[in-house]
Amino acid sequence: MTLYIGREASKLWKRVCAETSTEINLLAENWRYILAGLICQYIHGLAAKGVHYFHRPGPILQDVGFYLLPELGQDKGHISEMLFTCVFLSFILWTFHPFIFKVKKIYTVLLWCRVLAFLSASQFLRVITFYSTQLPGPNYHCREGSKLARLPRPQSVLEVLLINFPKGVMFGCGDLIFSSHMIFTLVFVLSYQKYGSHRWIKNLGWLVAVVQSLLIIASRKHYTVDVVVAWYTVNLVVFFVDKKLPELPDRSGGAATLDKDEKSKEENHKLLNGNSVDDWV
């Protein structure tokens, strides 16, 4: 038994080392795209904080979802955040499964280049939208009488540049149309829909996305329009951006594990050959 565990652990370690070597080579070629995507995430967070300075609390707008769905209340508002956290962490863990499992379909670095492109394009449209018109926030901390509904005038540029994660993200106001939570959820679900292997997980992903939408509305974190716009906007963005990006190679054919550095470099060269900056734009 001990010998079997030791042998399997040795195989797993070799698999992790081989995959790490492959992904490092891919990262060396694609780090600009990863960095650009992460910078876009920061800019999006900065824009969301900036619109909070313009937010003015007011009467909650009439909303069909608010009429149809009972209000969860402040004490249960965390339920939607817990579900979103589960979706977020589950997707991240799945993208790193090639390091552990023998059967694999994706390269982690290349997939995240694609995911960050989807997120950045969707968030760009989101920033334009919520800066165009500031709606009174329906969330509890954005309503009249709340100390968090309006941000005081910043005393320095540094105060603006610091996003104050996670409090600044959790208690933001004004960044409504359209829902950022739904951007991440739908991008993750659509990515697994294309590159995932298990049909039941794909179906579960869509069910979770629907439940997430209902919980966001029931917890009064967004108006119904914020969720509805996210559904068709993100799907359209992913559809069109996906056509502009080079297709990911399918690893399910057999070249799943690479035990030699020379083979890794040769495979990486074939993957990256011809993928210039223009191919990613």
Short mmCIF file of the C-alpha atoms (twelve columns), coordinates in Angstrom:
data_MODEL
# 
_entry.id   MODEL 
# 
loop_
_atom_site.group_PDB 
_atom_site.id 
_atom_site.type_symbol 
_atom_site.label_atom_id 
_atom_site.label_alt_id 
_atom_site.label_comp_id 
_atom_site.label_asym_id 
_atom_site.label_seq_id 
_atom_site.Cartn_x 
_atom_site.Cartn_y 
_atom_site.Cartn_z 
_atom_site.pdbx_PDB_model_num 
ATOM 1   C CA . MET A 1   0.000   0.000  0.000   1 
ATOM 2   C CA . THR A 2   2.793   2.365  0.968   1 
ATOM 3   C CA . LEU A 3   4.678   1.486  -2.208  1 
ATOM 4   C CA . TYR A 4   1.573   2.197  -4.328  1 
ATOM 5   C CA . ILE A 5   1.012   5.601  -2.685  1 
ATOM 6   C CA . GLY A 6   4.663   6.490  -3.165  1 
ATOM 7   C CA . ARG A 7   4.572   5.495  -6.836  1 
ATOM 8   C CA . GLU A 8   1.390   7.511  -7.486  1 
ATOM 9   C CA . ALA A 9   2.803   10.512 -5.613  1 
ATOM 10  C CA . SER A 10  5.918   10.324 -7.787  1 
ATOM 11  C CA . LYS A 11  3.782   10.278 -10.948 1 
ATOM 12  C CA . LEU A 12  1.768   13.230 -9.704  1 
ATOM 13  C CA . TRP A 13  4.903   15.215 -8.916  1 
ATOM 14  C CA . LYS A 14  6.328   14.537 -12.391 1 
ATOM 15  C CA . ARG A 15  3.013   15.589 -13.918 1 
ATOM 16  C CA . VAL A 16  3.001   18.836 -11.935 1 
ATOM 17  C CA . CYS A 17  6.609   19.605 -12.891 1 
ATOM 18  C CA . ALA A 18  5.984   18.893 -16.578 1 
ATOM 19  C CA . GLU A 19  2.849   21.031 -16.634 1 
ATOM 20  C CA . THR A 20  4.587   23.822 -14.742 1 
ATOM 21  C CA . SER A 21  7.377   23.859 -17.303 1 
ATOM 22  C CA . THR A 22  4.879   24.060 -20.149 1 
ATOM 23  C CA . GLU A 23  2.827   26.822 -18.533 1 
ATOM 24  C CA . ILE A 24  5.915   28.866 -17.654 1 
ATOM 25  C CA . ASN A 25  6.983   28.811 -21.293 1 
ATOM 26  C CA . LEU A 26  3.500   29.898 -22.342 1 
ATOM 27  C CA . LEU A 27  3.486   32.628 -19.703 1 
ATOM 28  C CA . ALA A 28  6.838   33.907 -20.964 1 
ATOM 29  C CA . GLU A 29  5.250   34.381 -24.391 1 
ATOM 30  C CA . ASN A 30  1.862   35.705 -23.216 1 
ATOM 31  C CA . TRP A 31  2.625   37.683 -20.058 1 
ATOM 32  C CA . ARG A 32  1.735   40.959 -21.797 1 
ATOM 33  C CA . TYR A 33  -1.856  39.807 -22.305 1 
ATOM 34  C CA . ILE A 34  -2.158  38.597 -18.724 1 
ATOM 35  C CA . LEU A 35  -0.700  41.854 -17.401 1 
ATOM 36  C CA . ALA A 36  -2.981  43.927 -19.637 1 
ATOM 37  C CA . GLY A 37  -5.999  41.973 -18.394 1 
ATOM 38  C CA . LEU A 38  -5.029  42.494 -14.756 1 
ATOM 39  C CA . ILE A 39  -4.484  46.215 -15.354 1 
ATOM 40  C CA . CYS A 40  -7.968  46.375 -16.869 1 
ATOM 41  C CA . GLN A 41  -9.325  44.782 -13.696 1 
ATOM 42  C CA . TYR A 42  -7.687  47.518 -11.634 1 
ATOM 43  C CA . ILE A 43  -8.989  50.260 -13.932 1 
ATOM 44  C CA . HIS A 44  -12.479 48.791 -13.674 1 
ATOM 45  C CA . GLY A 45  -12.254 48.814 -9.871  1 
ATOM 46  C CA . LEU A 46  -10.943 52.377 -9.981  1 
ATOM 47  C CA . ALA A 47  -13.840 53.454 -12.200 1 
ATOM 48  C CA . ALA A 48  -16.352 51.786 -9.880  1 
ATOM 49  C CA . LYS A 49  -14.903 53.677 -6.937  1 
ATOM 50  C CA . GLY A 50  -14.851 56.927 -8.894  1 
ATOM 51  C CA . VAL A 51  -18.558 56.793 -9.721  1 
ATOM 52  C CA . HIS A 52  -19.279 56.430 -6.006  1 
ATOM 53  C CA . TYR A 53  -18.170 60.059 -5.571  1 
ATOM 54  C CA . PHE A 54  -20.994 61.094 -7.929  1 
ATOM 55  C CA . HIS A 55  -23.646 58.878 -6.356  1 
ATOM 56  C CA . ARG A 56  -26.627 60.651 -4.825  1 
ATOM 57  C CA . PRO A 57  -29.026 58.544 -2.773  1 
ATOM 58  C CA . GLY A 58  -32.689 58.865 -3.598  1 
ATOM 59  C CA . PRO A 59  -35.976 56.988 -3.747  1 
ATOM 60  C CA . ILE A 60  -35.674 53.421 -5.033  1 
ATOM 61  C CA . LEU A 61  -36.911 53.182 -8.615  1 
ATOM 62  C CA . GLN A 62  -39.892 51.055 -9.590  1 
ATOM 63  C CA . ASP A 63  -38.675 47.579 -10.461 1 
ATOM 64  C CA . VAL A 64  -40.543 44.496 -11.625 1 
ATOM 65  C CA . GLY A 65  -38.053 42.184 -9.931  1 
ATOM 66  C CA . PHE A 66  -38.541 43.937 -6.606  1 
ATOM 67  C CA . TYR A 67  -42.301 43.359 -6.880  1 
ATOM 68  C CA . LEU A 68  -41.954 39.682 -7.793  1 
ATOM 69  C CA . LEU A 69  -39.095 38.633 -5.500  1 
ATOM 70  C CA . PRO A 70  -39.333 39.011 -1.722  1 
ATOM 71  C CA . GLU A 71  -36.612 41.092 -0.139  1 
ATOM 72  C CA . LEU A 72  -33.976 38.987 1.614   1 
ATOM 73  C CA . GLY A 73  -33.032 41.714 4.076   1 
ATOM 74  C CA . GLN A 74  -29.670 42.891 5.311   1 
ATOM 75  C CA . ASP A 75  -29.087 39.818 7.479   1 
ATOM 76  C CA . LYS A 76  -29.393 37.488 4.454   1 
ATOM 77  C CA . GLY A 77  -27.784 39.662 1.815   1 
ATOM 78  C CA . HIS A 78  -24.567 37.684 2.121   1 
ATOM 79  C CA . ILE A 79  -26.160 34.623 0.486   1 
ATOM 80  C CA . SER A 80  -25.601 35.951 -3.030  1 
ATOM 81  C CA . GLU A 81  -21.994 36.812 -2.161  1 
ATOM 82  C CA . MET A 82  -21.400 33.303 -0.837  1 
ATOM 83  C CA . LEU A 83  -22.743 31.766 -4.042  1 
ATOM 84  C CA . PHE A 84  -20.628 34.108 -6.165  1 
ATOM 85  C CA . THR A 85  -17.530 33.253 -4.123  1 
ATOM 86  C CA . CYS A 86  -18.159 29.544 -4.695  1 
ATOM 87  C CA . VAL A 87  -18.490 30.128 -8.449  1 
ATOM 88  C CA . PHE A 88  -15.354 32.279 -8.533  1 
ATOM 89  C CA . LEU A 89  -13.165 29.851 -6.577  1 
ATOM 90  C CA . SER A 90  -14.531 26.790 -8.380  1 
ATOM 91  C CA . PHE A 91  -13.674 28.257 -11.769 1 
ATOM 92  C CA . ILE A 92  -10.157 29.227 -10.687 1 
ATOM 93  C CA . LEU A 93  -9.527  25.726 -9.340  1 
ATOM 94  C CA . TRP A 94  -10.825 24.184 -12.563 1 
ATOM 95  C CA . THR A 95  -8.489  26.287 -14.720 1 
ATOM 96  C CA . PHE A 96  -5.548  24.778 -12.822 1 
ATOM 97  C CA . HIS A 97  -6.698  21.172 -13.165 1 
ATOM 98  C CA . PRO A 98  -4.121  20.414 -15.908 1 
ATOM 99  C CA . PHE A 99  -1.440  20.532 -13.194 1 
ATOM 100 C CA . ILE A 100 -3.069  17.597 -11.375 1 
ATOM 101 C CA . PHE A 101 -5.164  15.437 -13.694 1 
ATOM 102 C CA . LYS A 102 -3.872  13.301 -16.531 1 
ATOM 103 C CA . VAL A 103 -6.856  14.043 -18.803 1 
ATOM 104 C CA . LYS A 104 -6.885  17.736 -19.762 1 
ATOM 105 C CA . LYS A 105 -8.250  19.940 -22.540 1 
ATOM 106 C CA . ILE A 106 -6.799  23.377 -21.867 1 
ATOM 107 C CA . TYR A 107 -3.626  25.308 -21.171 1 
ATOM 108 C CA . THR A 108 -4.142  27.439 -18.068 1 
ATOM 109 C CA . VAL A 109 -2.247  30.499 -19.327 1 
ATOM 110 C CA . LEU A 110 -3.964  30.547 -22.705 1 
ATOM 111 C CA . LEU A 111 -7.396  30.122 -21.137 1 
ATOM 112 C CA . TRP A 112 -6.839  33.025 -18.758 1 
ATOM 113 C CA . CYS A 113 -5.712  35.221 -21.661 1 
ATOM 114 C CA . ARG A 114 -9.089  34.493 -23.205 1 
ATOM 115 C CA . VAL A 115 -11.086 34.962 -19.994 1 
ATOM 116 C CA . LEU A 116 -9.399  38.283 -19.212 1 
ATOM 117 C CA . ALA A 117 -10.172 39.485 -22.732 1 
ATOM 118 C CA . PHE A 118 -13.868 38.667 -22.215 1 
ATOM 119 C CA . LEU A 119 -13.908 40.356 -18.808 1 
ATOM 120 C CA . SER A 120 -12.089 43.481 -20.000 1 
ATOM 121 C CA . ALA A 121 -14.372 44.008 -23.009 1 
ATOM 122 C CA . SER A 122 -17.503 43.555 -20.879 1 
ATOM 123 C CA . GLN A 123 -16.208 45.830 -18.127 1 
ATOM 124 C CA . PHE A 124 -15.304 48.526 -20.651 1 
ATOM 125 C CA . LEU A 125 -18.939 48.630 -21.765 1 
ATOM 126 C CA . ARG A 126 -20.057 48.557 -18.137 1 
ATOM 127 C CA . VAL A 127 -17.953 51.584 -17.180 1 
ATOM 128 C CA . ILE A 128 -19.316 53.594 -20.110 1 
ATOM 129 C CA . THR A 129 -22.851 52.657 -19.106 1 
ATOM 130 C CA . PHE A 130 -22.801 53.464 -15.393 1 
ATOM 131 C CA . TYR A 131 -20.947 56.742 -15.953 1 
ATOM 132 C CA . SER A 132 -23.547 57.789 -18.527 1 
ATOM 133 C CA . THR A 133 -26.376 57.845 -15.976 1 
ATOM 134 C CA . GLN A 134 -26.071 57.490 -12.199 1 
ATOM 135 C CA . LEU A 135 -29.083 55.766 -10.660 1 
ATOM 136 C CA . PRO A 136 -29.893 55.856 -6.924  1 
ATOM 137 C CA . GLY A 137 -28.554 52.601 -5.495  1 
ATOM 138 C CA . PRO A 138 -31.124 50.116 -4.154  1 
ATOM 139 C CA . ASN A 139 -28.666 48.456 -1.765  1 
ATOM 140 C CA . TYR A 140 -29.067 49.178 1.936   1 
ATOM 141 C CA . HIS A 141 -25.803 51.058 2.335   1 
ATOM 142 C CA . CYS A 142 -26.643 53.225 -0.724  1 
ATOM 143 C CA . ARG A 143 -30.001 54.485 0.523   1 
ATOM 144 C CA . GLU A 144 -30.803 57.830 2.060   1 
ATOM 145 C CA . GLY A 145 -29.613 58.090 5.635   1 
ATOM 146 C CA . SER A 146 -26.673 55.714 5.210   1 
ATOM 147 C CA . LYS A 147 -23.206 57.093 5.916   1 
ATOM 148 C CA . LEU A 148 -21.793 54.961 3.108   1 
ATOM 149 C CA . ALA A 149 -24.160 56.280 0.445   1 
ATOM 150 C CA . ARG A 150 -21.835 59.152 -0.446  1 
ATOM 151 C CA . LEU A 151 -18.063 59.292 -0.364  1 
ATOM 152 C CA . PRO A 152 -16.440 62.424 1.044   1 
ATOM 153 C CA . ARG A 153 -14.310 64.513 -1.274  1 
ATOM 154 C CA . PRO A 154 -10.876 62.838 -1.598  1 
ATOM 155 C CA . GLN A 155 -8.002  64.567 0.146   1 
ATOM 156 C CA . SER A 156 -5.294  63.251 -2.172  1 
ATOM 157 C CA . VAL A 157 -4.747  61.435 -5.447  1 
ATOM 158 C CA . LEU A 158 -3.516  58.390 -3.521  1 
ATOM 159 C CA . GLU A 159 -6.878  58.119 -1.799  1 
ATOM 160 C CA . VAL A 160 -8.559  57.838 -5.185  1 
ATOM 161 C CA . LEU A 161 -6.060  55.328 -6.561  1 
ATOM 162 C CA . LEU A 162 -6.426  52.960 -3.598  1 
ATOM 163 C CA . ILE A 163 -9.486  50.782 -4.202  1 
ATOM 164 C CA . ASN A 164 -9.674  49.656 -0.546  1 
ATOM 165 C CA . PHE A 165 -10.366 46.002 -1.378  1 
ATOM 166 C CA . PRO A 166 -12.601 44.300 -0.343  1 
ATOM 167 C CA . LYS A 167 -14.574 46.934 1.606   1 
ATOM 168 C CA . GLY A 168 -14.515 49.411 -1.263  1 
ATOM 169 C CA . VAL A 169 -15.882 46.747 -3.593  1 
ATOM 170 C CA . MET A 170 -18.514 45.383 -1.212  1 
ATOM 171 C CA . PHE A 171 -19.895 48.801 -0.252  1 
ATOM 172 C CA . GLY A 172 -19.704 50.666 -3.533  1 
ATOM 173 C CA . CYS A 173 -22.626 52.688 -4.911  1 
ATOM 174 C CA . GLY A 174 -23.518 54.001 -8.347  1 
ATOM 175 C CA . ASP A 175 -21.932 51.257 -10.477 1 
ATOM 176 C CA . LEU A 176 -25.229 49.631 -11.357 1 
ATOM 177 C CA . ILE A 177 -25.807 49.048 -15.068 1 
ATOM 178 C CA . PHE A 178 -24.761 46.380 -15.528 1 
ATOM 179 C CA . SER A 179 -23.953 43.849 -12.811 1 
ATOM 180 C CA . SER A 180 -20.258 43.048 -12.383 1 
ATOM 181 C CA . HIS A 181 -21.113 39.851 -10.506 1 
ATOM 182 C CA . MET A 182 -23.045 38.654 -13.541 1 
ATOM 183 C CA . ILE A 183 -20.151 39.536 -15.857 1 
ATOM 184 C CA . PHE A 184 -17.827 37.212 -13.971 1 
ATOM 185 C CA . THR A 185 -20.456 34.505 -13.521 1 
ATOM 186 C CA . LEU A 186 -21.482 34.426 -17.183 1 
ATOM 187 C CA . VAL A 187 -17.915 34.597 -18.510 1 
ATOM 188 C CA . PHE A 188 -16.971 31.662 -16.281 1 
ATOM 189 C CA . VAL A 189 -20.054 29.649 -17.263 1 
ATOM 190 C CA . LEU A 190 -19.549 30.329 -20.980 1 
ATOM 191 C CA . SER A 191 -15.865 29.416 -20.740 1 
ATOM 192 C CA . TYR A 192 -16.630 26.095 -19.088 1 
ATOM 193 C CA . GLN A 193 -19.434 25.538 -21.566 1 
ATOM 194 C CA . LYS A 194 -16.852 25.576 -24.360 1 
ATOM 195 C CA . TYR A 195 -13.829 23.995 -22.710 1 
ATOM 196 C CA . GLY A 196 -15.285 21.898 -19.893 1 
ATOM 197 C CA . SER A 197 -15.744 18.134 -20.109 1 
ATOM 198 C CA . HIS A 198 -18.764 17.289 -17.939 1 
ATOM 199 C CA . ARG A 199 -22.234 18.044 -19.257 1 
ATOM 200 C CA . TRP A 200 -23.833 17.980 -15.808 1 
ATOM 201 C CA . ILE A 201 -21.450 20.713 -14.633 1 
ATOM 202 C CA . LYS A 202 -22.310 22.785 -17.710 1 
ATOM 203 C CA . ASN A 203 -26.022 22.460 -16.932 1 
ATOM 204 C CA . LEU A 204 -25.365 23.192 -13.264 1 
ATOM 205 C CA . GLY A 205 -23.426 26.307 -14.271 1 
ATOM 206 C CA . TRP A 206 -26.418 27.771 -16.108 1 
ATOM 207 C CA . LEU A 207 -28.689 26.927 -13.181 1 
ATOM 208 C CA . VAL A 208 -26.297 28.646 -10.775 1 
ATOM 209 C CA . ALA A 209 -26.203 31.714 -13.064 1 
ATOM 210 C CA . VAL A 210 -30.001 31.953 -12.949 1 
ATOM 211 C CA . VAL A 211 -30.070 31.526 -9.167  1 
ATOM 212 C CA . GLN A 212 -27.301 34.125 -8.829  1 
ATOM 213 C CA . SER A 213 -29.392 36.572 -10.874 1 
ATOM 214 C CA . LEU A 214 -32.430 36.079 -8.654  1 
ATOM 215 C CA . LEU A 215 -30.403 36.411 -5.454  1 
ATOM 216 C CA . ILE A 216 -28.799 39.659 -6.626  1 
ATOM 217 C CA . ILE A 217 -32.244 41.147 -7.229  1 
ATOM 218 C CA . ALA A 218 -33.748 39.712 -4.037  1 
ATOM 219 C CA . SER A 219 -30.890 41.120 -1.959  1 
ATOM 220 C CA . ARG A 220 -31.484 44.523 -3.642  1 
ATOM 221 C CA . LYS A 221 -27.888 44.838 -4.757  1 
ATOM 222 C CA . HIS A 222 -28.970 45.680 -8.290  1 
ATOM 223 C CA . TYR A 223 -32.079 46.611 -10.201 1 
ATOM 224 C CA . THR A 224 -33.522 43.974 -12.499 1 
ATOM 225 C CA . VAL A 225 -32.357 45.931 -15.558 1 
ATOM 226 C CA . ASP A 226 -28.748 45.587 -14.351 1 
ATOM 227 C CA . VAL A 227 -29.041 41.815 -14.437 1 
ATOM 228 C CA . VAL A 228 -31.029 41.618 -17.678 1 
ATOM 229 C CA . VAL A 229 -28.572 43.850 -19.562 1 
ATOM 230 C CA . ALA A 230 -25.680 41.740 -18.256 1 
ATOM 231 C CA . TRP A 231 -27.227 38.548 -19.633 1 
ATOM 232 C CA . TYR A 232 -27.434 39.655 -23.252 1 
ATOM 233 C CA . THR A 233 -24.398 41.970 -23.241 1 
ATOM 234 C CA . VAL A 234 -21.921 39.440 -21.853 1 
ATOM 235 C CA . ASN A 235 -23.177 36.688 -24.156 1 
ATOM 236 C CA . LEU A 236 -22.782 38.959 -27.180 1 
ATOM 237 C CA . VAL A 237 -19.347 40.175 -26.069 1 
ATOM 238 C CA . VAL A 238 -18.086 36.625 -25.577 1 
ATOM 239 C CA . PHE A 239 -19.553 35.571 -28.926 1 
ATOM 240 C CA . PHE A 240 -17.862 38.326 -30.932 1 
ATOM 241 C CA . VAL A 241 -14.562 38.521 -29.011 1 
ATOM 242 C CA . ASP A 242 -14.214 34.746 -29.169 1 
ATOM 243 C CA . LYS A 243 -14.297 34.918 -32.972 1 
ATOM 244 C CA . LYS A 244 -11.432 37.438 -32.985 1 
ATOM 245 C CA . LEU A 245 -9.132  35.389 -30.759 1 
ATOM 246 C CA . PRO A 246 -7.051  32.416 -31.950 1 
ATOM 247 C CA . GLU A 247 -8.673  29.133 -30.996 1 
ATOM 248 C CA . LEU A 248 -7.190  27.231 -28.061 1 
ATOM 249 C CA . PRO A 249 -5.499  23.940 -28.933 1 
ATOM 250 C CA . ASP A 250 -7.359  20.831 -27.777 1 
ATOM 251 C CA . ARG A 251 -5.181  18.704 -25.499 1 
ATOM 252 C CA . SER A 252 -7.571  15.773 -25.243 1 
ATOM 253 C CA . GLY A 253 -5.924  14.039 -28.208 1 
ATOM 254 C CA . GLY A 254 -3.070  12.626 -26.201 1 
ATOM 255 C CA . ALA A 255 -0.343  15.256 -25.708 1 
ATOM 256 C CA . ALA A 256 -1.563  15.837 -22.203 1 
ATOM 257 C CA . THR A 257 1.619   15.260 -20.257 1 
ATOM 258 C CA . LEU A 258 5.072   16.382 -21.240 1 
ATOM 259 C CA . ASP A 259 7.984   14.769 -19.494 1 
ATOM 260 C CA . LYS A 260 10.831  16.336 -21.452 1 
ATOM 261 C CA . ASP A 261 11.768  19.982 -21.674 1 
ATOM 262 C CA . GLU A 262 12.628  19.707 -25.365 1 
ATOM 263 C CA . LYS A 263 9.190   18.365 -26.175 1 
ATOM 264 C CA . SER A 264 7.605   21.142 -24.100 1 
ATOM 265 C CA . LYS A 265 9.515   23.858 -25.928 1 
ATOM 266 C CA . GLU A 266 8.702   22.366 -29.320 1 
ATOM 267 C CA . GLU A 267 4.992   22.191 -28.459 1 
ATOM 268 C CA . ASN A 268 4.976   25.745 -27.126 1 
ATOM 269 C CA . HIS A 269 6.699   26.990 -30.278 1 
ATOM 270 C CA . LYS A 270 4.015   25.381 -32.434 1 
ATOM 271 C CA . LEU A 271 1.252   26.861 -30.284 1 
ATOM 272 C CA . LEU A 272 2.649   30.353 -30.328 1 
ATOM 273 C CA . ASN A 273 3.969   30.440 -33.881 1 
ATOM 274 C CA . GLY A 274 2.137   33.130 -35.794 1 
ATOM 275 C CA . ASN A 275 0.178   34.437 -32.797 1 
ATOM 276 C CA . SER A 276 1.274   38.062 -33.087 1 
ATOM 277 C CA . VAL A 277 -0.261  40.990 -31.261 1 
ATOM 278 C CA . ASP A 278 -2.603  41.583 -34.199 1 
ATOM 279 C CA . ASP A 279 -4.055  38.095 -33.733 1 
ATOM 280 C CA . TRP A 280 -5.219  38.993 -30.236 1 
ATOM 281 C CA . VAL A 281 -6.771  42.338 -31.069 1 
# 
